[in-house]
Each structure stands twice: as C-alpha cells, then as structure tokens.
Amino acid sequence: VTCWADTAWGQRTVPSSTSSGNVGRQVSVGFSNVCVLRGNGSLECWRDQIGPPTGAYTQVSASTNVDCALRTDGIATCWNSSNALPDFSKITWIEISANDHGFCGVKANGLLQCIGPQYTNDMPTATKFVQASASFFTLCAVSQSGVPTCWGHKSGENAVIPPAGVVMRSLSVGDDHVCAITETGAVSCWGS
C-alpha cells in the first residue's frame, strides 16, 4: 500500500504491518483517514478515532464521520460514527458505501437502501443495481445493465448527471464529481 497527500493529515504514513505484512486487497480513503482490506480479510485503519473491528471482511468503505465494512456473511458493521445509526444487522448486502452520516448500499436482492438521513427522495424502488457510491451531496449507482444513475441530497439539489449512453462497471463519487470505469476499461469522469 502506498499513500500520498498533504502530510498535514498524515495519510502518507502507512503502518508497518500494512507496508511490510499482509498484502492490501482494497483501499478506502476518508477525509483524513485510510482503511485497508488485507488479503486475509482483516482490516487496518489509520488516523481513525476508533480502530476497526476484528474478523473477516470482503469490503471496506471509509468516510468523514463513519467507516463501514462488509463481513463475509453480507452483514455490514460501522464504527467511528458521530451519529446513532439504526440497526441494520438483519440486512444482507452485496456492496456498501459509507458517507458522512451513514451509508448506502446494494442489498442481496439488488435494491438500494440508505442508512442515515440522506438520499431519501427520488431513489428508485424497482431498479436492481450491482454497485453504489455515496458522498455528502450525491449518491450514484450502477444498474445490472451497467447504466449509471445519480441522485442529489434530499431535495435533488447537487445531483451529478452521468453521461448518456456509457456503460459502466463501477464508479466512485466525490463531493461534486464522479469517476467511473467503463465497460471497455476506460476512465470517465464528470461533474466539477
């Protein structure tokens, strides 16, 4: 794992256990914290107020106020939350994305659900998805047919409109922009 950034936040300092030990499978960067999913399924985070839980995981997602990870049984667990999150231990997920106040994800049935106060309006109730990514202002998701769709914060403001006619494999949402990997392996970004 290699990190680079403004050294004032300390993201460049990778713990020795990550840099010389188990290989990282996935990296997720929050506002000033970093979490790594290791090859053996364990988690390591640095610059977090609270360390990650132990156990085996398949995905990790870091954000400003909460970090979440997906266990091997499809159950999500979150830590470092500054808000009380509702109980979501009975929901099975295939993919999650932490945001500033909770997380959004794709459930085992392919439908989207968000835990927390945001993105409650205009979310589709019938479309099935394979991946979602959330920021403070925007939620975007990729449907099973590769079509990206985005929604804004509650009132619909700040939604980032994806380009038409581009089939996506996956995407990642920033505060006011989105970058995606298309079906051809190219990178496509939109927003400001």
C-alpha positions as CSV (number, residue, x, y, z in Angstrom):
1,V,0.0,0.0,0.0
2,T,1.3,3.4,-1.0
3,C,-0.3,6.7,0.0
4,W,0.4,10.3,-1.0
5,A,-1.3,13.5,0.1
6,D,-0.9,16.7,2.2
7,T,1.3,15.5,5.0
8,A,-0.6,17.7,7.5
9,W,-3.2,15.0,7.7
10,G,-0.8,12.1,8.0
11,Q,-2.2,9.9,5.2
12,R,1.3,9.3,3.8
13,T,2.4,7.3,6.9
14,V,1.4,3.7,6.2
15,P,1.6,1.4,9.2
16,S,4.5,-1.1,9.0
17,S,2.1,-4.0,9.3
18,T,0.4,-2.9,6.1
19,S,3.5,-1.9,4.2
20,S,5.5,-5.0,5.0
21,G,2.9,-7.6,6.0
22,N,-0.3,-8.9,4.5
23,V,-1.0,-7.5,1.0
24,G,-3.8,-5.0,0.7
25,R,-6.8,-6.1,-1.4
26,Q,-8.7,-2.8,-1.2
27,V,-8.0,0.7,0.0
28,S,-10.7,3.3,1.0
29,V,-9.8,6.9,1.8
30,G,-12.0,9.1,4.0
31,F,-11.5,12.8,4.8
32,S,-8.3,12.3,6.9
33,N,-8.3,8.5,7.5
34,V,-7.5,5.4,5.4
35,C,-8.7,1.9,5.7
36,V,-7.2,-1.2,4.0
37,L,-8.8,-4.6,3.5
38,R,-5.9,-7.1,3.7
39,G,-5.5,-10.2,1.7
40,N,-6.6,-12.4,4.7
41,G,-9.9,-10.4,5.0
42,S,-8.8,-8.4,8.1
43,L,-9.0,-4.6,8.3
44,E,-6.4,-2.0,9.2
45,C,-7.2,1.7,9.5
46,W,-5.0,4.7,10.5
47,R,-6.0,8.2,11.5
48,D,-9.2,6.7,12.9
49,Q,-10.5,7.7,16.3
50,I,-11.6,4.1,16.9
51,G,-9.8,1.1,15.4
52,P,-11.7,-1.3,13.0
53,P,-13.4,-4.4,14.3
54,T,-11.7,-7.8,14.1
55,G,-13.0,-10.5,11.8
56,A,-13.0,-11.4,8.1
57,Y,-14.4,-8.9,5.6
58,T,-15.0,-8.6,1.9
59,Q,-15.1,-4.8,1.5
60,V,-14.3,-1.6,3.5
61,S,-15.6,2.0,3.0
62,A,-14.2,5.0,4.8
63,S,-15.7,8.5,5.0
64,T,-15.5,11.6,7.2
65,N,-17.7,10.6,10.1
66,V,-18.2,6.8,9.8
67,D,-16.4,3.8,8.4
68,C,-18.1,0.6,7.4
69,A,-17.1,-2.8,6.3
70,L,-18.9,-5.8,4.8
71,R,-18.5,-9.1,6.6
72,T,-18.2,-12.4,4.7
73,D,-21.8,-13.2,5.6
74,G,-23.0,-10.0,3.9
75,I,-23.7,-8.1,7.2
76,A,-22.4,-4.6,7.4
77,T,-20.7,-3.1,10.5
78,C,-19.8,0.5,11.1
79,W,-17.6,2.4,13.6
80,N,-16.4,5.9,14.2
81,S,-19.9,7.2,13.7
82,S,-20.8,10.6,15.2
83,N,-24.5,9.8,14.8
84,A,-26.5,6.9,16.2
85,L,-27.2,4.6,13.3
86,P,-30.3,2.3,13.2
87,D,-30.0,-1.4,13.5
88,F,-29.2,-2.9,10.1
89,S,-27.9,-6.2,11.2
90,K,-30.7,-8.2,9.6
91,I,-30.0,-6.8,6.1
92,T,-27.7,-8.8,3.8
93,W,-25.6,-6.6,1.4
94,I,-23.5,-7.2,-1.6
95,E,-21.9,-3.8,-1.7
96,I,-21.8,-0.7,0.6
97,S,-20.5,2.9,0.5
98,A,-20.0,4.9,3.7
99,N,-20.9,8.6,3.6
100,D,-20.7,11.4,6.2
101,H,-23.8,10.4,8.1
102,G,-24.3,6.7,7.4
103,F,-24.0,4.5,4.3
104,C,-25.8,3.4,1.2
105,G,-25.6,0.0,-0.4
106,V,-26.9,-2.7,-2.6
107,K,-28.9,-5.4,-0.8
108,A,-28.7,-9.0,-1.7
109,N,-31.9,-8.6,-3.8
110,G,-30.2,-5.9,-5.9
111,L,-32.2,-3.0,-4.5
112,L,-30.7,0.1,-3.0
113,Q,-31.1,1.2,0.6
114,C,-29.5,4.0,2.6
115,I,-29.0,4.0,6.4
116,G,-28.9,7.6,7.7
117,P,-30.6,10.9,6.9
118,Q,-29.6,11.5,3.3
119,Y,-30.8,10.5,-0.2
120,T,-34.3,9.5,0.9
121,N,-36.0,11.2,-2.0
122,D,-36.1,10.1,-5.7
123,M,-34.3,6.8,-5.1
124,P,-35.6,4.1,-7.5
125,T,-37.6,1.3,-5.8
126,A,-37.6,-1.3,-8.6
127,T,-34.3,-1.0,-10.5
128,K,-31.7,-3.5,-9.5
129,F,-28.1,-2.5,-9.0
130,V,-24.6,-4.0,-8.6
131,Q,-22.7,-1.1,-7.0
132,A,-23.3,2.2,-5.3
133,S,-21.1,5.1,-4.2
134,A,-22.1,7.9,-1.8
135,S,-20.7,11.3,-0.8
136,F,-22.2,14.0,1.4
137,F,-24.1,15.5,-1.6
138,T,-24.5,12.7,-4.1
139,L,-25.4,9.1,-4.5
140,C,-24.7,7.2,-7.7
141,A,-25.3,3.6,-8.5
142,V,-24.6,1.2,-11.4
143,S,-27.6,-0.9,-12.6
144,Q,-27.2,-4.6,-13.5
145,S,-27.2,-3.5,-17.2
146,G,-24.3,-1.0,-16.5
147,V,-26.4,2.2,-16.6
148,P,-25.2,4.8,-14.0
149,T,-27.8,6.9,-12.2
150,C,-27.2,9.7,-9.7
151,W,-29.3,11.4,-7.1
152,G,-28.7,14.6,-5.0
153,H,-29.0,15.3,-1.3
154,K,-32.7,15.0,-0.3
155,S,-34.2,17.8,-2.3
156,G,-32.5,16.7,-5.5
157,E,-30.0,19.5,-5.5
158,N,-26.4,18.9,-6.3
159,A,-27.1,15.7,-8.2
160,V,-24.3,15.0,-10.7
161,I,-25.7,13.9,-14.0
162,P,-23.8,11.0,-15.6
163,P,-23.1,11.0,-19.4
164,A,-25.7,9.3,-21.5
165,G,-25.1,6.1,-23.4
166,V,-22.0,5.0,-21.4
167,V,-22.0,1.5,-19.9
168,M,-20.2,1.4,-16.5
169,R,-18.5,-1.3,-14.5
170,S,-18.1,0.7,-11.3
171,L,-17.9,4.3,-10.1
172,S,-16.7,6.4,-7.2
173,V,-18.4,9.7,-6.0
174,G,-16.6,12.7,-4.7
175,D,-18.1,15.8,-3.2
176,D,-19.1,17.3,-6.6
177,H,-17.8,14.9,-9.2
178,V,-17.8,11.2,-10.2
179,C,-15.3,9.0,-11.8
180,A,-16.1,5.6,-13.3
181,I,-14.6,2.6,-15.1
182,T,-16.5,1.9,-18.3
183,E,-17.1,-1.5,-19.8
184,T,-14.1,-1.0,-22.1
185,G,-11.8,-0.3,-19.1
186,A,-11.5,3.4,-19.8
187,V,-11.9,6.0,-17.0
188,S,-14.7,8.6,-17.4
189,C,-15.2,11.5,-15.0
190,W,-18.0,14.1,-14.9
191,G,-19.1,17.0,-12.6
192,S,-16.9,19.9,-11.4
